[in-house]
Amino acid sequence: MPRVRVGIGDRIGGWLVTSAVGRGWAAARDLAYAVRAYAAWRRARRSASDERAGRALTGNGAAAAPTHEARAPHAEPRQQGRQQRAQSPPRTVAVLGTGTLGAPVARRLAEAGFSVRAWNRTPARAQPLAGHGVEVCASAAAAAEGADALITLLSDGRAVAEVCAAGALASAPHGALWLQMSTVGVRDCERLRELAERHDVVYCDCPVLGTREPAERGELVALASGPRTAEGPVRELLRPLAREVLWLGEAGAGSRMKVAVNGWLLGLVANLAETIALARALDLDAQLLVELLARSPTGSPYAGIKGPAMLARQYPPSFSLALATKDARLVGEARDLVALRGELAETVRALYERALERGLGDLDFAAVYELCAPLGERTVE
């Protein structure tokens, strides 16, 4: 089963990216990766050609010449069928992962009239969806079988790859639409696209902006990318889920945009935590500060969302600190890939890492405040 890993070479690259040697190393690494991908593509082409030639054996055992004329009757109808499926409005949808976002996504699709099947690694988390007309399946493969579209909403790239390679993509029809909505980062997005190509499904990279509450209301912002032929069906699927769909280009652009936005958002929440802590230490009205930041052009409306949780020291999870820490790592990984230093990004990542180590991972990521609070108020160190 394929597993998505970051190897020792990537770690060494991360240490060296600020030097000229490191930039040269990164360029050589990317070239080697492209060569390996091209070689894999050539092997797949040869394998497909050999298979077609085997099917074309004549009665006396002689193989027919693999000419364009011999391949066309098999290849063209399949390609046409794939394109027709990709352009057709999906009706049967498999939602793989019913956590913070997956559950409301499955429910809203069912309420919009789609035939929805759902699967989750912890079956008990998916079972309540049965009351909303969702068919809860025992396996990801069972959910994907015969589905027009698959939606993955899992914790990270490794989880997505494991679930899809373990049978979900093999069970899906050729040309089915795969709407990959998990936040997986730049590197894993490309690896998942290769996985989709091997299984002949149409890959659309579509992470979203928004947490549990916007998902419940159908007010997510979708960062969609993929082949233009799939744009219509993707927008149809997203209609009950998102208030805005941004089509950003070829598959991968959505994940790159999501990483950039997350870098800003994680820094914003960490800075808000330190700002509230400073106001309290200076004996200021922290509530007034939050209100000022939420409505001021120099602040952000997000201060009015996460600030009250910090003031109350209550953090019901809308977006968990564990996932925020994962996303902070993806920001660092993206910077390493392009040899771009990020001193602030590294400081923010380290802060979330410490909060995770202190056992705050299941709380909302606003709980990072607990590491920033004035010394006399801290519950963790």
TITOR-269940 format. One record per residue (C-alpha): x, y, z; residue number from 1. Coordinates in pm, whole numbers, plus 50000, padded with zeros to 5 digits. Each point is the difference from the previous one (the first is absolute). Layout:
<pts>
X  Y  Z  NUM $
...
</pts>
This chain:
<pts>
50000  50000  50000  1 $
50155  50337  49903  2 $
50085  50225  50290  3 $
50072  50370  49973  4 $
50326  50077  50177  5 $
50249  50282  50018  6 $
50342  49837  49970  7 $
50336  50080  50152  8 $
50098  50181  49681  9 $
49715  50246  50051  10 $
50110  50067  50356  11 $
50359  50066  49893  12 $
49865  50230  49730  13 $
49805  50190  50261  14 $
50317  50063  50200  15 $
50190  50123  49698  16 $
49748  50209  49809  17 $
50135  50337  50113  18 $
50340  49942  49839  19 $
50106  50005  49635  20 $
50096  49635  50035  21 $
49654  49927  50137  22 $
49828  50173  49709  23 $
50210  49799  49757  24 $
49916  49684  50190  25 $
49628  50083  49988  26 $
50014  50054  49624  27 $
50180  49668  49952  28 $
49747  49824  50221  29 $
49706  50140  49804  30 $
50163  49896  49674  31 $
50055  49647  50133  32 $
49637  49986  50112  33 $
49883  50106  49652  34 $
50222  49734  49839  35 $
49856  49730  50229  36 $
49645  50112  49925  37 $
50070  49991  49625  38 $
50154  49652  50030  39 $
49696  49876  50192  40 $
49772  50143  49730  41 $
50202  49825  49729  42 $
49980  49669  50189  43 $
49625  50037  50032  44 $
49972  50072  49627  45 $
50207  49692  49914  46 $
49794  49786  50237  47 $
49674  50118  49843  48 $
50140  49940  49652  49 $
50108  49647  50093  50 $
49655  49928  50144  51 $
49827  50119  49683  52 $
50236  49795  49788  53 $
49924  49690  50208  54 $
49627  50049  49953  55 $
50054  50032  49627  56 $
50165  49657  49956  57 $
49881  49828  49684  58 $
49877  49645  49980  59 $
50342  49862  49896  60 $
50178  50170  50290  61 $
50154  50287  49804  62 $
49959  50340  50156  63 $
49836  50272  49797  64 $
50217  50305  49940  65 $
49923  50270  50259  66 $
49907  50263  49745  67 $
49789  50310  50065  68 $
49723  49836  49799  69 $
50000  49694  50228  70 $
49989  50208  50321  71 $
49743  50255  49894  72 $
49684  49786  50037  73 $
50092  49927  50364  74 $
50158  50327  50109  75 $
49769  50259  49848  76 $
49665  49875  50142  77 $
50154  49969  50346  78 $
50143  50352  49979  79 $
49667  50133  49872  80 $
49816  49822  50282  81 $
50241  50143  50253  82 $
49945  50353  49868  83 $
49621  49955  49994  84 $
50000  49878  50362  85 $
50224  50289  50110  86 $
49765  50251  49835  87 $
49675  49843  50123  88 $
49833  50127  50319  89 $
50076  49748  50276  90 $
49709  49845  50185  91 $
50159  49732  50218  92 $
50270  50132  50232  93 $
50232  49817  50240  94 $
50124  50211  50292  95 $
50309  49846  50157  96 $
50060  50150  50342  97 $
49716  50134  50217  98 $
50184  50211  50253  99 $
49971  50373  50064  100 $
49936  50086  49633  101 $
49908  49664  49851  102 $
49683  49949  50205  103 $
49832  50331  49907  104 $
50115  49957  49638  105 $
49832  49658  49976  106 $
49684  50125  50170  107 $
49964  50309  49780  108 $
50058  49800  49681  109 $
49729  49753  50103  110 $
49761  50286  50081  111 $
50072  50147  49654  112 $
49880  49680  49832  113 $
50324  49814  49935  114 $
50020  49628  50073  115 $
50271  50001  50269  116 $
50204  49717  50145  117 $
50236  50068  50289  118 $
50286  49820  50167  119 $
50215  50084  50298  120 $
50286  49816  50170  121 $
49806  50030  50325  122 $
49658  49867  49895  123 $
49818  50156  50296  124 $
50080  50350  49868  125 $
49826  49924  49670  126 $
49695  49820  50138  127 $
49796  50314  50091  128 $
49998  50090  49630  129 $
49764  49711  49933  130 $
49725  50212  50151  131 $
50059  50258  49723  132 $
49958  49756  49712  133 $
50369  49910  49965  134 $
50095  49638  49940  135 $
50275  49914  50250  136 $
50242  49744  49855  137 $
50230  49754  50174  138 $
50298  50077  49775  139 $
50129  50278  49777  140 $
49998  49758  49706  141 $
49632  49921  50054  142 $
49918  50371  50012  143 $
50192  50070  49678  144 $
49865  49709  49797  145 $
49799  50139  49708  146 $
50011  50358  50133  147 $
50009  50288  49752  148 $
50215  50204  50236  149 $
50224  49949  50303  150 $
50066  50266  50263  151 $
50289  49950  50239  152 $
50004  50197  50325  153 $
50269  49833  50210  154 $
50265  50122  50240  155 $
50306  50015  49772  156 $
50160  49879  49678  157 $
50111  49669  50144  158 $
49648  49914  50116  159 $
49855  50093  49660  160 $
50258  49789  49814  161 $
49953  49698  50225  162 $
49622  50001  49974  163 $
49991  50058  49624  164 $
50276  49753  49916  165 $
49845  49733  50223  166 $
49701  49956  49770  167 $
49796  50321  49974  168 $
50140  50108  49662  169 $
50008  49646  49864  170 $
49629  49967  50079  171 $
49907  50328  49835  172 $
49895  49994  49633  173 $
50253  50109  49738  174 $
49971  50374  49952  175 $
49829  50061  50333  176 $
50054  50344  50151  177 $
50228  50018  50305  178 $
49949  50321  50195  179 $
50294  50005  50242  180 $
49898  50253  50268  181 $
50245  49909  50278  182 $
50285  50238  50082  183 $
50303  49801  49889  184 $
50260  50257  49896  185 $
50197  50047  49680  186 $
50204  49679  49990  187 $
49726  49753  50090  188 $
49756  50167  49761  189 $
50230  49908  49711  190 $
50037  49643  50127  191 $
49623  49961  50024  192 $
49963  50128  49644  193 $
50234  49723  49885  194 $
49792  49749  50196  195 $
49688  50124  49820  196 $
50167  49960  49661  197 $
50093  49641  50078  198 $
49635  49922  50079  199 $
49854  50199  49708  200 $
49789  50237  50208  201 $
49967  50376  49946  202 $
50193  50178  50275  203 $
49882  50339  50125  204 $
50196  50162  50280  205 $
49748  50197  50206  206 $
50090  50091  50360  207 $
49763  50239  50172  208 $
50014  50303  50226  209 $
49773  49968  50300  210 $
49944  49787  50308  211 $
49707  49812  50150  212 $
49752  50289  50022  213 $
50036  50120  49636  214 $
49983  49637  49886  215 $
49673  49953  50192  216 $
49855  50307  49829  217 $
50137  49921  49653  218 $
50222  50309  50006  219 $
50344  49856  49928  220 $
50232  50159  49745  221 $
50128  49740  49755  222 $
50348  50032  49846  223 $
49936  49779  49698  224 $
50248  49889  49736  225 $
50002  49730  49737  226 $
49916  49936  49634  227 $
49759  50252  49850  228 $
49774  49717  49882  229 $
49926  49924  50366  230 $
49916  50355  50105  231 $
49625  49967  49938  232 $
49952  49680  50205  233 $
50225  50134  50275  234 $
49797  50318  50031  235 $
49682  49791  50007  236 $
50138  49795  50290  237 $
50115  50308  50187  238 $
49674  50194  49961  239 $
49854  49874  50332  240 $
50337  50029  50177  241 $
50166  50329  49907  242 $
49895  50361  49973  243 $
50290  50061  49758  244 $
50197  49779  49763  245 $
50331  50134  49871  246 $
50127  49806  49696  247 $
50377  50042  50015  248 $
50126  49796  49704  249 $
50158  49659  49967  250 $
49989  49753  50290  251 $
50244  50104  50272  252 $
49926  50373  49994  253 $
49733  49955  50266  254 $
50239  49838  50248  255 $
50267  50262  49935  256 $
49749  50276  50073  257 $
49877  49821  50314  258 $
50355  49974  50138  259 $
50059  50371  49940  260 $
49671  50096  50169  261 $
50071  49770  50294  262 $
50340  50159  50053  263 $
49826  50334  50047  264 $
49717  49860  50214  265 $
50220  49806  50242  266 $
50221  50304  50050  267 $
49692  50219  50053  268 $
49861  49779  50278  269 $
50338  49968  50170  270 $
50047  50377  49986  271 $
49647  50055  50136  272 $
50084  49772  50294  273 $
50313  50198  50083  274 $
49819  50332  49955  275 $
49721  49905  50244  276 $
50263  49875  50246  277 $
50184  50333  49977  278 $
49678  50196  50057  279 $
49925  49796  50313  280 $
50354  50041  50130  281 $
49969  50377  49950  282 $
49671  49999  50194  283 $
49795  50102  49694  284 $
49646  49899  49914  285 $
50072  49699  49778  286 $
49634  49974  49896  287 $
50013  50355  49865  288 $
50325  49918  49819  289 $
49840  49703  49825  290 $
49700  50210  49895  291 $
50232  50268  49868  292 $
50207  49750  49800  293 $
49687  49836  49859  294 $
49858  50325  49858  295 $
50312  50203  49929  296 $
50160  50018  49652  297 $
50331  49920  50171  298 $
49855  49685  50158  299 $
49808  49702  49863  300 $
49645  49866  50034  301 $
50162  49672  50101  302 $
50098  50164  50328  303 $
49630  50011  50078  304 $
49974  49625  49936  305 $
50301  49867  50192  306 $
50048  50284  50251  307 $
49694  49915  50215  308 $
50121  49639  50038  309 $
50335  50126  50124  310 $
49835  50243  50241  311 $
49777  49726  50141  312 $
50279  49740  49998  313 $
49751  49759  49841  314 $
50096  49826  49675  315 $
49728  49774  49853  316 $
50161  49865  49682  317 $
49895  50166  49677  318 $
50344  49934  49853  319 $
50225  49794  50224  320 $
50343  50109  50111  321 $
50136  49664  49883  322 $
49889  50074  49643  323 $
50125  50358  50026  324 $
50343  49865  50097  325 $
49994  49766  49700  326 $
49919  50297  49777  327 $
50284  50204  50151  328 $
50234  49718  49899  329 $
49857  50006  49647  330 $
50076  50373  49981  331 $
50361  49926  50093  332 $
50018  49716  49747  333 $
49874  50228  49722  334 $
50260  50262  50086  335 $
50272  49736  49993  336 $
49890  49887  49655  337 $
50056  50348  49857  338 $
50306  50079  50216  339 $
49822  50289  50174  340 $
50095  50092  50354  341 $
49716  50055  50244  342 $
50120  50111  50342  343 $
49652  50104  50114  344 $
49850  49680  49859  345 $
50253  49792  50194  346 $
49926  50188  50322  347 $
49627  49945  49953  348 $
50051  49631  49921  349 $
50213  49956  50313  350 $
49729  50164  50213  351 $
49731  49762  49873  352 $
50237  49705  50041  353 $
50050  50091  50365  354 $
49626  50032  50055  355 $
49950  49657  49846  356 $
50268  49852  50224  357 $
49819  50149  50304  358 $
49690  49795  49920  359 $
49785  50270  49835  360 $
49961  49821  49666  361 $
49630  49912  50035  362 $
49901  50358  50085  363 $
49938  50278  49751  364 $
50319  50157  49872  365 $
49913  50319  50190  366 $
50130  49802  50300  367 $
50347  50111  49892  368 $
49916  50293  50230  369 $
50076  49777  50300  370 $
50371  50016  49910  371 $
49988  50378  49958  372 $
49798  50099  50308  373 $
50167  50208  50273  374 $
50204  49779  50229  375 $
49756  50016  50288  376 $
49712  49880  49777  377 $
50163  49717  49808  378 $
49858  49651  50029  379 $
50292  49850  49806  380 $
50362  50094  49961  381 $
</pts>
